[in-house]
Amino acid sequence: MNMKICLFAIAALLPQFASANEKPTIRIGAMAAGTLNWELAAMRNQGLLDKAEFSVENIAVANQQAGKVALQAGSVDVIVSDWIWTSSMRSTGTNLSFYPFSDTSGVLLVPADSSIKSLADLKGKKLGIAGGELDKNWLLLQALGQQQQLDLNAGVEKIYGAPPLLNQQLLEKRVDAILTFWQFAAHLEAQGYQALLTGEDIIRQLGISETVPSIGYVFKQDWADQHKVAFKQFLSLSKQAHDTLCSSDTEWQKIVPLTDATSPKEQQKLRERYCQGRVEQWGATQQSAAAKIYAMLHQLSNNKLTGQSAQLQAGTFWSAD
């Protein structure tokens, strides 16, 4: 009888032992055409996940907003977004954190033969703006205009729209310039369009010399803290995959079908911009610069972009230590 009881007790414990030995699954919310999807594919292609201490479930999200909704609902563990939104969510009690993914930001783009050579030349012109009136690149461009005694709101005809639509409008000469996201700019740069200013240029001209990552992995802080070993390994393998895509032509060619490039020139420009976005430094100096940018955006957006908090929330940037 005692032997039977022991056997039953051991059998009851087996599922617990099995679950303890199972690798945690990291559910990633990624857009089909996003660079996060490139990286996840590269991690698989390079065999980086074969011996990882975790498994990855790639969950498709239609757009950035859908990703944010999925993260808040608990349908995914990680998305790519920005630290401004992360901080604004923390100010409302949602304990999100950010870890950098890319330094690449938006681009102010004009045709090669454009008469627009400076911000002052935008006066009286039509400017397409991706991301809407609260897009951080547009707000910072306005700040740069103010620094040069230019009111871009008053002197420029603004047209807000989705990046693919704005690209088409520039091609058809319905707008004179566009401020858009780097991937969409890269497609046009490959066709001869010129970058007048990048997001990094704008930041530097506003007096901030540090390179601040514009987007990163965003996740619930308690989830990351509970899965710290697995998540740190994921971050390390993600960087390794990114570096290999930039150093290996063979590995790059494997993910080209995910880039929507229609020509070798587009492939080259997308790769160039993607590789320029590698995060080389991330620490107190860059985080202090981010706080300065946040303060600017808070004032420029009249609280609409950042929320009511005038300061970047403590804990916005996750520590992997």
N, C-alpha and C positions, 0 to 999 in steps of 0.2 A: 504494500500500500504506500509506504514511504517512497519507494522507488518510482511509482506512478506519479505521485505528487511532484517529485523532483523533475521528472520528464515533462510534465505539463508546465511547470514553472520555466524550464529552459525554453520550451517551444514558445511560450508567451513572450519571452525576452528577445527571441531571434529577430522579429521585425524591427525592434528598436536598434539592435546592433547593425542591421542592414542599412537602416536609414542614416545612422551615424556615419557609415562608411561611404554613403553616396556623395558624389561631387555636387556642390551647390550649382544651381542654374542661374545665370545672369540673363534676365530678359531685357533685350535691347530694342527700343523703339526707334526704327530708322526709316527715313524716306528712301524710296527706290533710287532716286537720282542723287542722293546726298553722298558726301565724301565719307561719312561714317559707314555707309554700305560698301564703299570701295575697300575700306580698311578691314571690315569683317570678312569680306571675300578674300582679301590678301592674307589674313591670318589663317584661313582655311587652306588656301592654295600653298602657303609656305609650311604647312604642317605644324603651325605653332600651337594649335589647340589639341593636338593628339595626346600630349603628355601633360596638359594643363590641369591644375587642381580644381577646375570648374568646367562647366559646359555652357554654351551660349545658345539662347533661343532668339532668333532674329524675328521681331514682330514688325510688320510693315505698318507705317503710319502715313496718312495722306499728305500731311503738311506739318509745319511747326506747331500750329495751334492744336492739331489732333494729338501730337506727341505730348504736349503739356497736359491735355485733358487725361490722356492715358496714364501719365505719371501720377497725377493727383488722385486718380481713381484706383491706383494700385495694379493696373493691367500690365505695366512694364516697370522695370527697376531703374533704367537709365535711358536718358535721351540726350541729344545735343541741343543746347540753348545758350543763353547769355547770362552773365553774372548780374546784370541789371534786373532782369526778371526774377532771378534767384533771390536777390536781396529784397525785392518788393514783396515776394511771397513770404519770406522770413518775417517781414514786418507785420504780416497779418497772422502769424502764428504757425505757418506751414514750414516745417523744419527742413528745407531743402539746402543742398550744398553744391558747390561747383568745383570742377577740376579741369584745367585747361586742355583744349583739344587742338586749337589752331589759332595762329596769329593773323591769318588773312582776313581782311575786312572789305568794305565796299569800295567802289571806284566811280569817280566822276569821269564820264566818257564822252568824247566828241568825235565827229568825223575827221579824217586826216586833213581835209582842206578847210576845216572850220575857221572862222574868224575869231572864235572864242579862244583866247590865250591866257586869260586870267579870270578871277571871280568877277571883276568889274565888267567884263565883257558879257556876262550873263544878263545884264540889264536889258529889258525889252525882249528877251528870248524865251522860248518855251523849254522848260526843264521837266523831264520825266523823273519821278521819284518812286523807287521801289520801297515797299514797306509802310507807306502811309505817312501822315504828317508827324507821327511820333517816332519815325525811324531814327535811330541814334546817329547815323551818318548825316542825315539831313539836319538834325538839331545842331550837331557839331559844326557842320558847314555854315549854318547861320551864325554860330558863335565866331567863326573865323571871319565871316563877312562883317560882323559888328566890330571886330578888331581892326578891320580895314575901313571903317566908317561906311559900310555898305549894308543896306537893308534888303536882304534877298527876298524877304516876304513881300515887300512892297513893289520891288522893281522887276520881279520875275513871274512869268505865267507858269504856274505849277500844275503838273498833271500827274496824279497818283495812279499807280496801276501795278499789276503783277509783272514780275521781271520778263517773262516771255513776250507779253504784250508790248512792253516798253522797248524791248529789242527790235520788235517788228516796226514800231512807230519810228524809231531812229533810222532803221534801214529805209523806210519809206519817206523820210525827211518830214515827218509830221511833228517831230520835236527836234530841237537844236542840240540837246545834250541830255544824258540820263545819269542819274546817280543810282547805281544798282549793285547787286551782290556780285562778289568776285567771279563766281562760276559763269554767270551770264555775261559779265564783262569780258571774260577770257574768250568766249566764242566770237565776240565782235572784234576783239584785239587781233585775233587770228585773221580777220578779214581786212585789217588795216586801220581800224578805229584806234584812236589815241587816248591814253589815260592822262587826263589833265591833273587830277589829284587822286591819290588813294586815301583810304581811311587813315593809314599810318602817317601820310603826309600831313593830313589835317591835324592830327593829334600833336605832331611835332611842331607845327606852326603855331599851335595854341600854347606852346611852352612846355610840353611834357616830352622828355627825351627817351623815356623808357618804352619798350615795346610791350604793350598790354594785350594778352590774348583776347580776341573778341568773342569767341565761342568756346564752349567746353562741355564736358559731361556734367549733367545735372541729375541729381538723385536725392532720395531722402537720407538725411544724415544718419539716422539710427540704423537704416538698412546697411549703409556703407560701413558703419562702425561694427555691426554684427558680422559682416562678411569681409573684414579688412584684409585678410590674407589673400583670399580669392580675388578681391577687387584690385588690390595692389598688383597682383600678377597680371590681371587683365590689362591694367594701364601700362605696364611694362611691355607686354606683348603687342599692344596697340602701337606704341612708339616704335617698336622693332619692325612691325609691318610697314608703318609709314616710312621709316628710313630705307627699308629695302625697296619699296616702290620708287623711291627717288634714286637709288643706286643701281638697280637691276632693270635693264631694258626688258628682259624676259618676264619678270614678275609684273612689270607695268603692263605689258601687252595682254596679260591674262585678264586684267580688270578693265581694259579699254571699252568693251561692250557696255559697261555700266556708266560710262562717262557722257554718253549722248554726243560724242564728237563725230562730226561728219567728214572730217578731213585730217590728214597728218598734221597740218598746221594747228588745227584746234586741239588735237591730242597733245602736241608739244606745248602749247600755251597753257592748257589746263594743268599739265604736269608741272610746268614751271611755276605757276601760281600756287599750286598745291604744295610744292616743295618749299617755296618761300614761306609758307605758313607753319613750318615746323617750329614748335615751341622750344627755344634753346635755353631760356632762363625763366624761372618762376619762383619767386620768393618775396620777402618783405618789401623790397624796392618796387617790384612790379605791382604788388598789392596796394602799396601806398599811392602809386600813380593811378591805379584803378579808382581809389577813393576820391582823388581829385577830379577825375573824369565824371564820376557819379555826381559829385557836387555841382558840376557844370550842368549836367543833364537834368538834375532836379530843378534847378533854377530855370533853364530854358524851356522845359516842358510844363512848367507851372504845376508840378506834382503829378502830371498825368502819366508819365512814363515810369517814374520811380515809386509812386505812391507817396504817402504823407511823410515818410521818414526822410529827413534832410541828410542823413548819413548812411553810408554803406553799413549794412547790418553785420554785427559780429557773427562769425561762424559761416558767412557766405562762402568763403574759400575753405575747402576741406583739407585737413592736414593728413597726409598719408603716413606720418611718423608713428 
